[in-house]
Amino acid sequence: MATTLKLILIALGFASVFLLIGLLLRSKIKVLQKLFLPASVIGGIVGLILVQVFSRVGAAAEQVTNYVSVMDALPAILIIPIFASTPLGNFKRKNDMEKAAGKSTSGIANGVFWLMCGIMTVQMVIGFAVNFFMTKAGSAIPFYKVWGFELAAGFTGGHGTAASIGAIYGGIPAVAEFASQGKDVATTFATFGLIGGMLLGIIFINIAARRGETAVMKKPTALEGVALTGLQKDVSKQESLGRETTKSFAIETLSVHLAVILGVVLASYGVSALLAKIPAIGSLLKQLPVWSIAMVLMLLANKLISALKLEWMFDKKVVQKISGFMTDFAIVCAIASMNLKTIATFIVPIVISSVIGFIATYFYIFKLTKFITRTEAPFEHSIIAWGTGTGVLMTGLVLLKVCDPNYETSTLNNFTKGFAIMSIIQAAILGVLMPILIGKMDTLGILLVSLVMAVVFTAGAVVVGIVRGKRLAKVNA
């Protein structure tokens, strides 16, 4: 036991070194700054290179293999408290981002929900379709039946969701043997999406500015200083990590928050074990990932906290910092432990899926968003959706910041409200629906279900656009 814990500690130590190297490179290299690559992604790539080098050194090869095995397993473990923490602190108080963004515009937030659910399922369709048609064409690539789901997990989900794929597949007997491969493929898609989404997003902003399509800026704002390096050297401008709700002589504030999160994780494992014992449906329920159960239990914990009038003890900002640092480690470990042989095996369908994914995401988001928003900052709503649909929410926020630096439009509030609801549906699809489909259907069946979902969500977005159009017509009349 002591040896195992020591191995985990050393592996985390290496991951920490990779993170710091990533931060250093991000702060010094302009290209990395302009790509807005997180230190965790940069550090993970550095770690991947170092792992490939030292795994070929005879004396160090065995130890490196042991550490890489730990890093490969960590994302699937860390994703449980990460997802469990998501609802903690949501006590229906208006957060700072919403206050800064002002009031939302009627209907657009609903449209964002349908839009983002739609693009996620469209990306699922693309991935599964590439798998299905390449297999039918006689491809020698060893596709597993659920290959392709990783496109949506990497693009719309980002590196955090990509890291969870190993945990999702690992809990489903039908595809458990492909857990490591799925994590590697999803992480590759997430990296392609993050870099490609940012580069293309900047190009789209410049073109829109020249055409006069931006609502606020006639030319893009040049980001500089802190916005590029991510380092705030001015002590007077450094923000607080959050409210200190307890005093350290009693208990640390971080300890309280982390104790609740890990307590819910513990309860989730217990509930998972109990569900598996239910007659007739236990075999189905045991496929539910622990992290999806944890999210539900945390929602109940929120209710209990509110009933006990203990909301003052929990700060959403502190929760986000705890989740953020675990996500950083999950990402750096996921990338550093990637198996290059897996990537090489699937590189052709990965590239094909990514190219089709970028094209489909562009037309879907920019055309449909314009139909939903009408004259209400259509480009700004499109660019934040584009960044989020190919990378992470932060990618979308950075792109929005370039063309709407002071959040003068209603874009930020509309999008964050719609995306918050979409995130719940995304978790349900990831944690509940997909495990059921994977366990019961073949690739074609999953593809058809994904196609139906894409049609339903797209129809929802279209309906929102039609209703908004009628309302605007009445106002103008």
C-alpha positions in Angstrom: 0.0 0.0 0.0 2.8 2.4 1.0 4.6 1.7 -2.3 1.4 2.4 -4.3 0.8 5.7 -2.5 4.4 6.7 -3.1 4.0 5.9 -6.8 0.9 8.1 -7.0 2.7 10.9 -5.2 5.7 10.8 -7.5 3.5 10.7 -10.5 1.7 13.8 -9.3 5.1 15.4 -8.7 6.0 14.8 -12.3 2.6 16.2 -13.4 3.3 19.3 -11.3 6.7 19.8 -13.0 5.0 19.5 -16.4 2.4 22.1 -15.3 5.1 24.5 -14.2 7.0 24.0 -17.4 3.8 24.7 -19.3 3.3 27.9 -17.4 6.8 29.0 -18.0 6.6 28.3 -21.8 3.2 30.1 -22.0 4.6 33.2 -20.3 7.6 33.4 -22.6 6.6 32.2 -26.0 4.4 34.5 -28.0 3.0 31.9 -30.3 1.6 29.9 -27.4 0.1 33.0 -25.9 -1.7 33.9 -29.1 -3.1 30.4 -29.4 -4.4 30.8 -25.8 -3.2 27.3 -24.9 -3.6 26.5 -21.2 -0.5 25.6 -19.3 -2.0 22.2 -18.6 -2.1 21.4 -22.4 1.4 22.8 -23.0 2.7 20.9 -20.0 1.0 17.7 -21.1 2.6 17.9 -24.5 6.0 18.5 -22.9 5.4 15.5 -20.6 4.3 13.4 -23.5 7.6 14.2 -25.3 9.7 13.5 -22.2 7.9 10.2 -21.6 8.7 9.1 -25.1 12.3 9.9 -24.6 12.9 8.4 -21.2 10.7 5.3 -21.8 13.4 4.3 -24.3 16.3 4.6 -21.7 16.9 1.1 -20.4 17.5 1.9 -16.8 14.5 4.3 -16.5 12.1 2.5 -18.8 10.4 0.4 -16.1 9.9 3.3 -13.7 8.6 5.6 -16.4 6.1 2.9 -17.4 4.9 2.7 -13.8 4.5 6.5 -13.5 2.7 6.8 -16.9 0.3 4.0 -15.8 -0.6 6.1 -12.8 -1.0 9.3 -14.8 -3.2 7.3 -17.3 -5.5 6.3 -14.5 -5.7 9.6 -12.7 -8.0 11.5 -15.1 -10.7 8.9 -14.7 -10.5 9.2 -10.9 -10.2 13.0 -10.7 -13.1 13.5 -13.0 -15.4 12.2 -10.3 -14.8 15.0 -7.8 -14.6 17.5 -10.7 -18.1 16.7 -11.8 -19.4 16.3 -8.3 -18.3 19.8 -7.4 -20.1 21.4 -10.4 -23.5 21.9 -8.6 -22.1 22.9 -5.2 -22.8 26.5 -4.4 -25.6 27.0 -7.0 -28.0 28.6 -4.6 -29.9 30.7 -7.2 -27.8 33.7 -6.4 -26.9 35.9 -9.3 -23.2 35.3 -10.0 -20.6 37.9 -10.8 -20.6 37.0 -14.5 -24.3 37.5 -14.8 -24.1 40.8 -13.0 -21.4 42.0 -15.3 -23.2 40.9 -18.4 -26.5 42.7 -17.6 -29.9 41.4 -18.5 -30.5 38.6 -21.0 -32.5 39.1 -24.2 -35.8 37.3 -24.3 -35.6 33.9 -26.0 -31.9 33.9 -27.0 -30.7 32.0 -23.9 -33.2 29.3 -24.8 -31.9 29.3 -28.3 -28.3 28.9 -27.0 -29.4 25.8 -25.1 -30.9 24.1 -28.2 -28.0 25.3 -30.3 -25.3 23.9 -28.1 -27.1 20.6 -27.6 -27.6 20.5 -31.3 -23.9 20.9 -32.2 -22.8 18.4 -29.6 -25.1 15.7 -31.1 -24.2 16.7 -34.7 -20.5 16.1 -33.8 -21.6 12.7 -32.4 -23.3 11.9 -35.7 -20.1 12.9 -37.6 -17.8 10.7 -35.5 -20.1 7.7 -35.6 -20.7 8.1 -39.3 -17.0 8.2 -40.1 -16.6 5.0 -38.1 -19.6 3.3 -39.8 -18.8 4.2 -43.4 -15.1 3.6 -43.2 -15.8 0.1 -41.6 -18.4 -0.6 -44.4 -15.8 0.4 -47.0 -13.5 -2.3 -45.7 -11.0 -0.1 -43.8 -8.4 -2.1 -41.9 -8.5 0.4 -39.0 -9.6 -1.5 -35.9 -12.6 0.6 -35.0 -14.5 -0.3 -31.8 -18.3 0.2 -32.1 -18.4 3.4 -30.1 -15.5 5.1 -31.9 -16.5 8.6 -32.9 -18.2 9.6 -29.7 -14.9 11.1 -28.8 -15.3 13.9 -31.4 -18.1 15.5 -29.4 -16.4 14.8 -26.1 -13.3 16.5 -27.3 -14.8 19.4 -29.3 -17.8 20.5 -27.3 -16.7 18.8 -24.1 -13.0 19.9 -24.0 -10.1 18.3 -22.3 -11.9 17.8 -19.0 -14.7 15.7 -20.6 -12.1 14.0 -22.9 -10.3 12.8 -19.8 -13.5 11.3 -18.4 -14.0 9.0 -21.5 -11.7 6.4 -19.9 -14.0 6.4 -16.8 -17.2 6.2 -18.9 -15.9 3.4 -21.2 -14.3 1.6 -18.2 -17.6 1.2 -16.5 -19.4 -0.4 -19.5 -18.5 -4.1 -20.0 -19.1 -3.9 -23.8 -16.3 -1.3 -24.3 -14.3 -1.5 -21.1 -11.3 -2.8 -23.0 -11.2 0.3 -25.1 -11.2 2.8 -22.2 -7.5 3.8 -22.6 -7.9 4.1 -26.4 -11.0 6.2 -26.0 -9.3 8.6 -23.6 -6.4 9.0 -26.0 -8.6 9.6 -29.0 -10.8 12.0 -27.2 -7.8 14.0 -25.8 -6.4 14.2 -29.4 -9.7 15.6 -30.6 -9.8 18.1 -27.7 -6.3 19.3 -28.6 -7.1 19.6 -32.3 -10.4 21.4 -31.4 -8.8 23.8 -29.0 -6.0 24.9 -31.3 -8.1 24.9 -34.5 -11.0 26.6 -32.8 -8.9 29.5 -31.5 -6.9 30.0 -34.8 -10.0 29.9 -36.9 -11.9 32.0 -34.4 -9.4 34.8 -34.7 -9.6 34.6 -38.5 -13.4 34.8 -38.3 -13.2 37.9 -36.1 -10.9 39.7 -38.4 -13.0 39.0 -41.4 -16.2 40.0 -39.6 -14.6 43.3 -38.4 -13.5 44.2 -41.9 -17.1 43.5 -43.2 -18.6 45.5 -40.4 -20.5 42.5 -38.9 -19.3 43.1 -35.3 -21.8 44.9 -33.1 -19.3 46.8 -31.0 -15.8 46.9 -32.5 -14.9 48.1 -36.0 -11.6 46.3 -35.7 -10.6 43.6 -33.2 -9.1 44.6 -29.9 -5.5 43.6 -29.6 -5.1 41.5 -26.4 -1.9 42.2 -24.5 -0.3 41.8 -21.2 -2.3 39.8 -18.6 -4.8 38.7 -21.3 -2.0 36.9 -23.2 0.4 35.7 -20.5 -2.3 34.9 -17.9 0.0 36.3 -15.2 -1.0 39.2 -13.0 2.2 40.7 -11.7 0.5 43.8 -10.3 -0.2 42.8 -6.7 -2.8 45.6 -6.3 -4.9 44.0 -9.2 -4.6 40.4 -8.1 -8.1 39.0 -7.3 -9.1 36.9 -4.3 -9.5 33.2 -4.6 -12.8 33.5 -2.9 -14.5 34.3 0.4 -12.9 32.9 3.6 -16.1 31.5 5.2 -14.4 29.9 8.2 -11.4 30.7 10.3 -8.3 28.6 10.1 -8.0 28.0 13.8 -11.3 26.0 13.5 -11.1 24.6 10.0 -9.8 25.9 6.7 -12.4 27.1 4.2 -10.9 24.8 1.5 -11.1 21.9 3.9 -14.9 22.4 4.3 -15.5 22.7 0.6 -13.3 19.7 -0.3 -14.8 17.6 2.5 -18.3 18.1 1.1 -17.2 17.3 -2.4 -15.3 14.1 -1.3 -18.1 13.2 1.0 -20.5 13.2 -1.9 -18.0 11.1 -3.9 -18.0 8.6 -1.1 -21.8 8.5 -1.0 -21.9 8.1 -4.8 -19.8 4.9 -4.6 -22.2 3.6 -2.0 -25.2 4.4 -4.1 -23.6 2.9 -7.1 -23.1 -0.4 -5.2 -26.7 -0.4 -4.0 -28.1 0.3 -7.4 -26.2 -2.7 -8.8 -28.0 -5.0 -6.4 -31.5 -4.0 -7.4 -33.2 -7.1 -8.9 -33.9 -7.1 -12.7 -32.4 -3.7 -13.4 -29.2 -3.8 -11.4 -27.1 -4.9 -14.3 -28.3 -1.8 -16.2 -28.0 0.6 -13.3 -24.4 -0.4 -12.5 -23.4 1.0 -15.8 -24.1 4.5 -14.6 -20.8 6.3 -14.0 -20.1 7.2 -10.4 -19.6 10.9 -11.4 -23.1 11.2 -12.8 -24.5 9.8 -9.6 -22.2 12.3 -7.7 -23.7 15.2 -9.6 -27.3 14.2 -8.6 -26.3 13.7 -5.0 -24.6 17.1 -5.0 -27.8 18.7 -6.2 -29.5 17.1 -3.2 -26.7 18.3 -0.9 -27.4 21.8 -2.2 -31.0 21.4 -1.1 -29.9 20.2 2.3 -27.4 23.1 2.7 -30.2 25.5 1.8 -32.6 23.9 4.2 -30.1 24.2 7.0 -29.5 27.8 6.0 -25.7 27.2 5.6 -25.4 28.9 2.1 -23.0 31.4 3.7 -20.5 28.7 4.3 -20.0 27.9 0.6 -18.5 30.1 -2.0 -18.9 29.2 -5.7 -15.6 30.8 -6.5 -13.8 28.6 -4.1 -15.6 25.5 -5.6 -14.5 26.6 -9.1 -10.9 26.9 -7.9 -10.9 23.4 -6.4 -12.5 22.0 -9.6 -10.0 24.0 -11.7 -6.9 22.7 -10.1 -8.1 19.1 -10.3 -8.9 19.7 -14.0 -5.4 21.1 -14.6 -3.9 17.9 -13.2 -6.4 15.7 -15.1 -5.6 17.4 -18.4 -1.8 17.3 -18.0 -1.9 13.6 -16.9 -4.3 12.7 -19.8 -2.0 14.2 -22.4 1.3 13.1 -21.0 0.1 9.5 -20.8 -1.3 9.3 -24.3 -0.3 6.2 -26.3 1.2 7.5 -29.6 0.6 4.1 -31.1 -3.2 4.5 -30.6 -3.1 8.0 -32.1 -1.1 6.7 -35.1 -3.6 3.9 -35.6 -6.5 6.2 -35.7 -4.9 9.3 -37.1 -6.7 9.1 -40.5 -10.2 9.0 -39.2 -9.3 11.5 -36.5 -8.2 14.0 -39.1 -11.2 13.3 -41.4 -13.6 13.6 -38.4 -11.9 16.8 -37.3 -12.0 18.5 -40.7 -15.7 17.6 -41.2 -16.4 18.6 -37.6 -14.9 22.1 -38.0 -16.8 22.6 -41.3 -20.1 21.4 -39.9 -19.7 23.3 -36.6 -19.0 26.5 -38.5 -22.1 26.4 -40.7 -24.3 25.0 -38.0 -23.4 27.6 -35.4 -23.0 30.7 -37.6 -26.1 30.1 -39.7 -28.4 29.0 -36.9 -27.2 31.6 -34.4 -28.0 34.3 -36.8 -31.5 32.9 -37.3 -32.0 32.8 -33.5 -30.6 36.2 -32.6 -31.7 38.1 -35.7 -30.3 41.6 -35.1 -29.2 41.1 -31.5 -25.3 40.8 -31.9 -25.4 37.7 -34.2 -21.7 37.5 -34.7 -20.8 37.9 -31.0 -23.2 35.1 -30.1 -21.8 33.0 -32.9 -18.2 33.4 -32.0 -18.6 32.5 -28.3 -20.6 29.4 -29.4 -17.9 28.6 -31.9 -15.1 28.8 -29.3 -17.1 26.7 -26.9 -18.2 24.2 -29.5 -14.6 23.5 -30.6 -12.8 24.0 -27.3 -14.1 25.0 -23.9 -16.2 27.8 -22.5 -13.0 29.8 -21.8 -12.1 29.6 -25.5 -15.4 31.1 -26.3 -15.1 33.8 -23.6 -11.6 34.8 -24.9 -12.9 35.1 -28.5 -15.9 37.2 -27.3 -13.5 39.4 -25.3 -11.6 40.2 -28.5 -14.6 41.7 -30.3 -16.8 42.7 -27.3 -14.1 43.7 -24.7 -16.5 45.4 -22.2 -19.4 43.0 -22.7 -21.6 45.8 -24.1 -23.9 43.3 -25.8 -26.2 40.8 -24.1 -24.1 37.9 -25.5 -22.3 36.9 -22.3 -25.4 36.6 -20.2 -27.5 34.9 -22.9 -24.8 32.4 -23.6 -23.9 31.5 -20.0 -27.5 31.0 -19.1 -28.2 28.8 -22.1 -24.9 26.9 -21.7 -25.5 26.2 -18.0 -28.7 24.3 -18.8 -27.0 22.6 -21.8 -24.2 21.4 -19.5 -26.8 19.4 -17.5 -28.1 17.7 -20.6 -24.6 17.0 -21.7 -23.9 15.3 -18.4 -27.1 13.3 -18.8 -26.1 12.2 -22.3 -22.6 11.4 -21.3 -23.4 9.7 -18.0 -26.8 8.1 -18.5 -27.8 7.8 -22.2 -24.6 6.9 -23.8 -23.7 4.0 -21.4 -27.1 2.5 -22.1 -26.8 2.9 -25.9 -23.2 1.5 -25.9 -24.2 -1.5 -23.9 -27.3 -2.3 -26.0 -26.6 -1.1 -29.6 -24.1 -1.5 -32.4 -22.5 1.5 -34.2 -25.4 2.0 -36.6 -27.9 2.0 -33.8 -26.0 4.6 -31.8 -25.6 6.7 -35.0 -29.3 6.7 -35.7 -30.2 7.7 -32.1 -27.6 10.5 -32.3 -29.1 11.6 -35.6 -32.6 11.7 -34.0 -31.3 13.8 -31.1 -29.5 16.2 -33.5 -32.8 16.7 -35.4 -34.8 17.3 -32.2 -32.3 19.8 -30.8 -32.0 21.6 -34.2 -35.8 21.8 -34.5 -35.9 23.3 -31.0 -33.4 26.0 -32.1 -35.4 26.7 -35.2 -38.6 27.1 -33.2 -36.9 29.6 -30.9 -35.8 31.5 -34.0 -39.3 31.5 -35.5 -40.9 32.7 -32.3 -38.3 35.4 -31.8 -38.9 36.5 -35.4 -42.6 36.8 -34.9 -42.1 38.8 -31.7 -39.7 41.2 -33.3 -42.1 41.6 -36.2 -44.9 42.6 -33.8 -42.6 45.1 -32.0 -41.5 46.7 -35.3 -45.2 46.9 -36.4 
